[in-house]
Amino acid sequence: MGKTEYNKLVPILENICARNEEHDMLTSATSTALCRIKRNDLNDVQEVQRLLGIGKFAVVDLWGLIK
């Protein structure tokens, strides 16, 4: 996804993640989408690490992405 035109959505997705709503499905899905858009390949975990540093539960609920 990172090589497509979805990069235009990054500011919107980052804004939703920054709200850090706890136990919010929208925040959880947004953080997963943000990680998928920003990664360069399947082994790129930089965005996951960044979100782990700032996020509450809904933001860091990324286990489906990094399994």
JOTA-V868191 format. One record per pair of residues at least 4 apart in sequence whose ideal C-beta (glycine too) atoms are under 7 Angstrom apart, sorted by the first residue. I is the first residue (numbers start at 1). GAP is how many residues later the second one is. If there is no record, write none. Layout:
I|GAP, I|GAP
This chain:
1|5, 1|35, 1|36, 2|35, 2|36, 2|37, 2|38, 6|31, 7|30, 9|4, 9|28, 10|4, 10|24, 10|27, 10|28, 11|4, 12|4, 13|4, 13|17, 13|20, 13|21, 14|4, 14|20, 16|10, 16|11, 16|14, 17|10, 17|13, 17|14, 17|17, 17|34, 17|38, 17|42, 19|8, 20|35, 20|36, 20|39, 21|6, 21|37, 22|34, 22|35, 22|36, 23|34, 23|35, 24|4, 24|34, 25|4, 26|4, 27|4, 27|31, 27|32, 28|4, 28|30, 28|33, 29|4, 30|4, 31|4, 31|20, 31|24, 31|28, 31|31, 32|4, 32|30, 32|32, 32|33, 33|4, 34|4, 34|13, 35|4, 35|12, 35|13, 35|16, 35|27, 35|30, 38|9, 39|5, 39|8, 40|4, 45|4, 45|21, 46|4, 47|4, 48|4, 48|14, 48|17, 48|18, 49|4, 50|4, 51|4, 51|8, 51|9, 51|11, 52|8, 55|4, 55|5, 57|4, 62|4, 63|4
